[in-house]
């Protein structure tokens, strides 16, 4: 909400969402490493023992792509508001 109301518009780049996705992807790597080490996973969709690596990687990729798609919409909104 802060961004929408108080920041200057038109400053976001189309590749910013890729940078924003680095944190969630790093967290996914951490959650997977911890799950493998402890045998317990924080979320059922990353449970390798129940779903297998292919399904877990597919789930992660789907979530990451969804995150990036929503972030790209925010960049579009930023650019549209800058033209006003």
C-alpha positions, -999 to 999 in steps of 0.1 A, spaced: 0 0 0 29 23 8 43 19 -27 9 27 -43 3 59 -23 37 74 -16 65 64 -40 73 80 -74 59 60 -102 77 48 -134 109 38 -117 104 0 -118 121 -21 -144 108 -52 -162 136 -72 -146 130 -61 -111 105 -90 -104 134 -114 -112 154 -98 -85 124 -98 -61 120 -136 -67 155 -143 -55 145 -141 -18 116 -166 -21 138 -189 -42 165 -188 -16 139 -195 11 127 -225 -9 163 -238 -11 166 -234 27 133 -250 34 142 -280 12 177 -284 28 162 -282 62 134 -307 53 159 -332 39 181 -328 70 152 -331 95 128 -353 76 100 -328 82 90 -302 57 74 -268 64 48 -272 36 32 -303 21 39 -292 -15 77 -293 -8 76 -327 10 101 -346 -12 95 -379 6 57 -377 -2 58 -360 -36 92 -368 -51 118 -343 -65 101 -338 -99 68 -328 -83 85 -306 -57 106 -288 -84 75 -284 -105 56 -269 -76 84 -245 -68 87 -234 -105 49 -229 -107 49 -208 -75 79 -188 -87 64 -181 -121 32 -170 -105 51 -147 -82 70 -132 -111 38 -128 -132 20 -109 -104 51 -88 -99 52 -80 -137 16 -68 -134 28 -44 -106 55 -31 -129 28 -25 -156 6 -7 -131 37 14 -120 43 24 -156 6 32 -163 4 54 -132 36 72 -143 19 82 -175 -9 100 -157 
